[in-house]
Amino acid sequence: MQASKNVTELTLLCNRFRKDIISMLHSKQTGHPGGSLSAVEILSTLYFMKMNIDPKNPQMENRDRLILGKGHAAPILYIILAELGFFPKSELENFRQLNSILQGHPTFKVPGVEAVTGPLGMGLSVAAGMAAGLKLNKTDSKVYCVIGDGELQEGIVWETFMSASKFKQDNLICILDRNGVQLDGLVKDIMPIQDLDAVLKGFGWEVLNVDGHDITALSSVLDTANSIKGKPVFIIAKTIKGKGVSFMEHQSAWHGKPIDKESYTQAILELGGK
């Protein structure tokens, strides 16, 4: 069972999700706007068009799994899970508050969350472990892991690249939210990786490229990824950090900066108002 939206419907929904991110983070003066905004279409396409899930039965045995390696993008994950009905939308009002289930990074207290992800790099190894378990159980479910490009600087990611290839985990699909910006600056200035496609192919992965804000292209590349046998798949999704808000785009300052009233007003205006 999966939520079904066409491209037009999902495009409108993604714009609303961006306004929801800005509003939620402004109201609580905390959270990570930049990386949440860049991942909107990636996560929305997975949840509303591709994944086999059931909000009424989050632990359904044959469900697909989504691991948010870049756990700081929890705001968009929470907004999508609430939209799908995993928990009431009213819970979003408690984002990152004391005793709330919706903390700054995903936890098991949130219905629909498959793994706790805070330390970068850990998510992909968890996803590979899940993929191995599903293979052993002869289950056809897929495991999707969304990571950030700053996350590629973590050694555990590269250990997982080796092991997932060795064990031919064709039920594992890793999606890189390649917005080119991390906490302290541009990825290319901090720790660049030359010719990522060739490097990952050398590790034994199938590598696909896509515009991470194009829902039609994302849908198509995910179909291709799901058809590949005998090896794990890595999708490089080119995105824009802070997508949709001009003064946040490409800016590391908005990785985790509180949204003041003036910035909030301008951002909502650029996104089409209330």
N, C-alpha and C positions, 0 to 999 in steps of 0.2 A: 504494500500500500504506500502510495506517495502523493503528496500534494501536487496538483497539476495546475500550472499557469502557462499561458502562451507568452511569447516574447513581449508583446505590447503590454500585457498586464504586469509582467514581471519588471519591465522597465519603469513603469509608473510606481510600482511598489518599492523599487530600489531608491527612487528619488525620495519617497516618504521615509524610508529607512534612514537616509542621510539626515533628514530633518530631525528624526527621532534621536539619532546619535547626538547631534548638536544640542538638542533640547535637554536630553538626559544628563549629559556631561556638564552643561552649563548650570543646570539646577543643583547639582551636587558639588560643583567646583572640583571635580576629580575625574580621572580616567584618561584614556588614550585616544584622541580623535583621529590623528593622522593615519595610523595603521588600520583603524576600524573602517575609515572611509575608503581606503584602497581595496579592502577585501569584500565590499558589499556585493558586487556581481558574482564573484567566485562562490561565496557561501550561498547566496540566493539561488543561483543556478543549480547547485548541488541539492539543496533542500527542497526546492519547489519544482524541479524538473527531472532529477536523476535518481535520488536516493530512495531505497525501499525502507520506509519508516512508518511508524504508527504512533502518533502522539498519545493515543489512549492506551497504548501498550509499549512504553519506552524500552522494555527489556525483551521485546519480541525476538525469538531465537534467530530467525533468518534475516534480521534487519541488516542494513548496511551501517557501517560505523564512520563517524567523522571525528577526527582528532585535530583540535586547533593547537598546533605546535606553537604558533605565535599567540600565546595565551593572553597577551595584553590587548588583543583585539576582541576580548570578551564582550564589549558593548554590542557589536553587531550580531554576535552569536546569540546573546540573550534576547535581543529584539526579534530575531528570526524565530527562536524557539517559542517565544510568547505569541507571536503571530500565528504559529502553527497550532498552538493550544497545549503545549507541554506544561505550561503553568499560566496562571492569570496575568494579563497585561498589567494589572495594578501592581504586581510585584516589582515592575521596573522602577516604580517610584522609590524603592528602597535600595537602589543600586549603590553598592559600596558603603552601606551603612552598617553600624554595629548590629550583629545578630542576623543580618540579611543573608539569604541564600546566594544572593548575587554579589559576589566579591569581585575584586579587581581582576582576578584570573579565575578560570573555570574550576569548580570543585564538584565532587559527587553529590552534593546537596541539591544540585540543579537537575531536574528531570530532563533527560535527553543528552546530558554531558557524559561522554564515554571515558574521559581521563582527566586527571588533574594536571594542568600544564601551567607552569610558572617559569621554572628554569628552562631557558631556551635550549633546544636540541633534544630534549627528553621525549617530546611528542612523537617524533618519527620512530624512535626505538620502541616505544609503546605500540605504535601502529603496526610495526613489523612483528612484534610478539603476538598481537591479535590476529594478524594475517596468518601466522604460523598455526595458531590454534584452530582457526577456521578451516585451514587445509587439512589438519589432522582429523577434524570432525566431518570432513567431506561436505562442507557447507559452501554454497555458491556466493555468499555475501562478499561485498567489496569493503575494503578499508581505505578511506580517503584521509590524507593528512595534509593540512595547509600550514606551510611554514613561511617565515620571512627571510629576506636575503641577508640580513645581518646574522640570522641564525646559522647560516652556512659557515660561520666562523667557529662553531662549536665542534669539537672532535668527535663527539658521540654520533653526530649526523653522518660523518664519513665512515665510522664503523658500521653503521646501519646500511649505508650504501653497499658496502662489501657483503654483509651477511644476507641482505634481501636478494641480491643478485645470485649469490651462491645457492640459495635455497629456491630460486626460480619463483619468487612470490608474485605471480601475475595477478593476484587479487589485491595487491597493494598499489595505490596510485598517490604519489606525492605531488602536490601543487605548490609551486613557489610563487608567492605574492611578491613579484620583483618590482618594487617601487623605487629601489635605488637609494633609499634613505634609511638610516638607523638612528638610534638614540642621540648620538653625538655628532652626526654629520653624514656625508655621502659615503656609501659603501665603497665606491671606487677610490676614495681617499684614505679610508681606514684599513680595509683589508680586501683588495680586489681579487677576483678569480678570473683569470684569462680563459676565454673560450670555454665557458661552462658546458655548452653542448658536448664538445669533444671529451671533456673530462668525465662527464657522467656516462657517456657512451663507453668510455674506457673502463668504467666500473661495471659495465654490463647491463645498464638500464636502457630502455627505449626512451627517447627524448622527443617531446613535442613542444611546439611554441604556439602561443596564442595571445591575442589582445585581451587582457584580463578584465576589460570593461565592456566587451562586446558579447552580449548574452547569446546571440546566435552562434558566434564562433566558439564560445565556451561549450555550448551544448554539443556542437559537432566534434570538438576535440575530445570531450569526455566520452562520446560514443566510440571514437577511434581507440581511446585508451582502454575502454572496457572490452574491446575486441582482440587485444593483443595477448598472445599466449606465450608462456615460457620465460617471461622476464617481468620485473616490476617496471612501472611507467613513471616518468618524471615529466610534469607539465610546467614549462616556464611561462607564467602568465605576466606579461608586461603591464604594469599598473602605474598609477600616480598616487603618491602619498598625499593625503588630504583631498582626494578627488572630489570636485564639485564646489569647493570653496577656494576662490582664487588666492587669498592670502595665506592659506594653509598648504597649498600644493607645492610639493618638492621641498618643504621646509622642515628640517629636523627639530626646530624649536617647538613644533606642534606635535611632536611624538607623544608627550604626556603633559602638555601645558594646560592649566585651567582656562576655561573659556569665559572671558569677562563679558560684561553686558554689551559693550560696544561691538565686540567681535561676534557675539551671539546674534545681535540684531542684523549685522551685515551678512553673516553666513546664512541666516534664514531667508533674508531678502534674495541672495544669490540663488538659493535653492527653490525659489518660487513662492516664498511666504508661507504662512501657516496652512 
